[in-house]
Amino acid sequence: MAGGNLFLHGEAASLNAAATASGHRGLGAQSALIAARARAAAEAGCRWLFAETGKPAPGQQNPSLNNLRRAGLVPLYERRNWVWRAAS
């Protein structure tokens, strides 16, 4: 069980979110969803496909980043992640 969304805007498409149930990970669902959404974007006339995911901690892996790279996406830049914390 897995799902993901695709946001289309003109010639740009964004792979905004995806998730795979823990018991179904490692079976290729995320890679299949990336491929299906990339095809849908191309069929819609998009020229650009974007995604974002977290930078892995030193010595760690990020499976989502690995899947995006295997699909042919390349990192363009890193950005700071902001964390909201409730006032004490």
Wavefront OBJ file of the C-alpha trace (Angstrom):
o trace
v 0.000 0.000 0.000
v 1.491 3.262 -1.155
v 0.370 6.574 -2.539
v 1.711 9.832 -3.858
v 0.504 13.032 -5.453
v 1.476 15.050 -8.490
v 0.938 18.811 -8.759
v 0.814 20.176 -12.327
v 1.242 23.846 -13.197
v 1.918 24.775 -16.806
v 5.125 23.081 -17.884
v 6.137 22.230 -14.311
v 5.204 19.265 -12.172
v 5.990 18.522 -8.556
v 6.161 15.204 -6.769
v 4.840 16.711 -3.539
v 4.399 13.732 -1.267
v 4.489 9.971 -1.161
v 4.232 7.342 1.515
v 4.449 3.585 1.733
v 2.987 1.566 4.576
v 5.795 0.168 6.708
v 4.908 -3.443 5.939
v 5.166 -2.791 2.199
v 8.475 -0.932 2.032
v 11.368 -2.248 -0.015
v 9.115 -3.726 -2.703
v 9.453 -0.959 -5.305
v 6.196 0.890 -4.668
v 7.783 4.338 -4.333
v 9.883 3.824 -7.461
v 6.767 2.739 -9.377
v 4.878 5.810 -8.126
v 7.718 8.111 -9.174
v 7.750 6.560 -12.651
v 3.952 6.719 -13.034
v 3.796 10.354 -11.942
v 6.703 11.287 -14.226
v 4.853 9.691 -17.162
v 1.654 11.529 -16.235
v 3.558 14.823 -16.073
v 5.123 14.225 -19.488
v 1.733 13.290 -20.964
v 0.341 16.556 -19.555
v 3.034 18.486 -21.431
v 5.320 19.237 -18.509
v 8.975 19.927 -19.247
v 10.145 20.148 -15.634
v 9.720 17.668 -12.792
v 10.582 18.668 -9.235
v 10.744 16.894 -5.902
v 12.210 17.568 -2.510
v 13.295 15.335 0.303
v 15.438 15.556 3.377
v 19.207 15.474 3.365
v 20.376 12.358 5.185
v 22.357 12.792 8.383
v 26.075 12.005 8.113
v 26.535 8.260 7.751
v 22.805 7.722 7.092
v 20.782 6.969 3.957
v 17.543 8.538 2.744
v 15.621 5.911 0.734
v 13.413 8.589 -0.849
v 16.456 10.491 -2.103
v 17.940 7.257 -3.426
v 14.701 6.424 -5.275
v 14.538 9.889 -6.841
v 18.152 9.637 -7.993
v 17.562 6.180 -9.500
v 14.598 7.655 -11.389
v 16.920 10.227 -12.962
v 16.301 13.292 -10.810
v 19.416 15.146 -9.697
v 19.896 17.345 -6.618
v 20.149 21.022 -7.508
v 20.624 22.605 -4.091
v 20.170 22.127 -0.373
v 17.892 24.303 1.706
v 17.539 24.847 5.413
v 14.649 23.048 7.084
v 12.768 25.071 9.645
v 11.240 23.479 12.715
v 8.353 25.056 14.588
v 8.269 24.623 18.338
v 5.412 25.722 20.584
v 6.257 28.536 22.964
v 6.949 27.282 26.486
l 1 2 3 4 5 6 7 8 9 10 11 12 13 14 15 16 17 18 19 20 21 22 23 24 25 26 27 28 29 30 31 32 33 34 35 36 37 38 39 40 41 42 43 44 45 46 47 48 49 50 51 52 53 54 55 56 57 58 59 60 61 62 63 64 65 66 67 68 69 70 71 72 73 74 75 76 77 78 79 80 81 82 83 84 85 86 87 88
